[in-house]
Amino acid sequence: MRKTTLFRQLIESPEILLLPGVHDVLSARIGAGIGFKAMTGGGFSASATLLGKPDTSQLSLTEMANHYERICEVIDVPFFGDGDTGFGNVTNVSRTVRMYERAGLAGMFIEDQVFPKRCGHMVGKNVIPAEEMVSKLKAALDARQDPDFVIMARTDANAVNGIEDALDRMALYHEVGADLLFVEAPRNKEEMRRICSELDGPNIANMIEGGATPLLSLEELSDIGFAAVTYPVAATFVVAKAMRDFMGYLAKNGTSVGFDSNMLQFDEFNEMIDLRGLRDQEDSYLRYAADLMAK
């Protein structure tokens, strides 16, 4: 089954889909090894890991597509990508979809923020007119080659104009044909309930530690009516803290001895990144060559 088809089925399933956010190939491999059915990775974590910068539209389309291609090459589960504002007008949006499909993504979203955008839980956002977003969304839908490639529409209007405008915009985006709906940064449970009860389509919840939206359990989000939930930056926050803790320990003590319980060991790490599988593949080709030469 194609990853796009599988991802669409997971979104449409009665069971809420848990999407961990990862920021590079290693974290994606770890997530797939844990057994997650699908994963995602947004511009926030990509900007942090690729540039060491905040999420303020500094990564280009090519950089993001290459980032996703490396991830999708390694994992076997569907991966959902971040198209930001589409990297320009409708022409750029169309190219974004085509490049993201070629990268191997199972789907992507575009949003109605003004470029340069910023993280959805940062202050100072602004949104483009709804009709401009409609044209971008239609261009995205028309550009996809695989009809199962999931295209999600995101609106940041709640923080700018309030929940009414956000709901009106998202209803319009769903009418245009968005497969998945994303009202960013609801501020309380009541707004979250309104999103799921007033919008006729599958909705995604975005859980950001320290962000504007209350952190709810998977069961609570399912009861409210969300089809999927993502934790887009938690893994990056965990890695950043672990790295800071280790660097501080190393600077203070001049050795990693004593920090062992907080890290994988050499053989354990090599097992996780499948060194054995690589060596087995190398040996199989050598055996093939030897058998051929022996004839």
Buried (B, 14 or more C-beta within 10 A) or exposed (E): EEBBBBBBBBBEEEEBBBBBBBBBBBBBBBBBEEEBBBBBBBBBBBBBBBEEEEBBBBBEBEBBBBBBBBBBEBBEBBBBBBBBBBBBBBEBBBBBBBBBBEBBBBBBBBBBBBBEBBBBBBEEBBBBEBEBBBBBBBBBBEBBEBEBBBBBBBBBBBBBBEBEBBBBBBBBBBEBEBBBBBBBBBEEEEBBBBBBEEBEBBBBBBBBEEBBBEBBEBEBBBEBBBBBBBBBBBBBBEBBEEEEEBEEBEEEEEEEEEEEEEEEEEEEEBEEBBEEEEEEEEEEEEEEEEEEEEE
